[in-house]
Amino acid sequence: MKTVVNLTQQSIVGEIESILNTYPSHPYQQAFAIPDLRQELISFVLNRIPSFYSVMSDKQIPLTEGEQGSLPYYKLPRKPLEQQLHLQNLIHQGISLIVQEKSDWISHRVCETVQPACEPSHWFG
């Protein structure tokens, strides 16, 4: 039996991970570790680029999610620089837009550890 696999989504997930690693842990990496926000970012990018699909036999499809990222056929063919930059730009735009739109929601769910010496004093009123 053959199955259609969305190669674009797998490629985007890897690129998002790579780009998020360049952002500070708080609030960006912590916020996009929340599955709903991560999925929103993936959807933002997917809706703005063409998708590529491949037909694979059931024997080729990985059984676990961990296997998916390690298989070479989940990578899109090498993209020209312009396409790669466009994808990276869309990811940065999506991160910025989602953080702006959901800033209150994110601040309630992502707590930053504050060291007492760095916290402003309330002593002066």
N, C-alpha and C positions, 0 to 999 in steps of 0.2 A: 504494500500500500504506500502511496506517495502522500506527502504533506507539504503544504506551502508554508515557508518560513519567512518572516519579515526580517531581512538582513539590516534594514535601515535602523530599526529600533535597537538592535543589539549594538550596532556601531555607535549610535547616539549615546546610549548608556555608558559605554566606555569613554567617549569623549567628554561627557558631563563629569564623570568621575575624575578624569585627568584635569579638567579646568577647575573643578571645585577644590582640588588639592592646592591650587595656587591662591585660594581665598583664605582669609583668617578663619580659624576654627569657630570663633564666636562673632557674629551669629550665623554666618553663612553655612559652614560645614555642619554645624549642629542643626540648623533649620532644615537643610535639605537631606538630613538623615531621617527626618520624619517622612514616612512613606507617602502620605498624601501630597506633601509639597514636592517630593521627588517626582511623583507621577505627574503632577501639574507641570513641572518643568519639562519632562519628557514629552508630554502632550503639546506644550507650547512650541517646541522645536519641530516635532513630527508634523504638525499642522502647517508648517511653513517651508517644508522641503519635499521633494519627490521621494517616494518610497521605492525600494528595490526588494524584490522577492526572489526566492529560489525554491525549486521543487526538490525535496529530498525523500529518500526512502525512510521508513520507520527505523531501520537499523542505523541510519546516519544521525538521527535526532537524539541528542543527549537526554538521559533520563532525569538528571538532577540539574538544578540551576547552577551549581558550582561547575559542572562540566561545560555548560554553555559558553562561558567566557573564555575557556581555554581552547576551544576548537577553532581552527583556522578558517573554516567556511562561514563563520559568523562575522568575519571582517569584510567590509566592503572593499572593492578593488581600490587601488591607490587613486586618490582624488587629486586633480590638479590643485595647485596652490590656491587659486581663486575660490574653488568650492570649499576647500578646507577652512579658509579664512571666513567665508560666509557662514559655515556651520558654527565655528567658534564665536563669531559675532552674535549669531542668534542665541547661543547658549548664554553669553554674557547679558544680552538684552533680557532674556527670560529670567535670569537670576535677579537682575535689577528690578524688573517690573513686579515680580512676585514678592520680593522683599518689601518694596514700597507699598503694594496693595495690601499686604498681610502683616504689616509691621506690628500692629497691636496684638494680633493673634500670635505671632512669633515671639514677641517679648513675654507673653504670658506662659508660653510653653518651653522656651529655651532660657534656662537660668544661667547667668554668668556667675562664676565663683568670684566673690569680691574679697580681697585680703583686707583685714581691718585697717592696716596702715595706709591703704590706698583709698579708703572710703572718705568722702568729705565729712568734716566734723559738723555736728548739729549743735555743738556746745554754744556757739555764738548766737543761736536763735535764728 
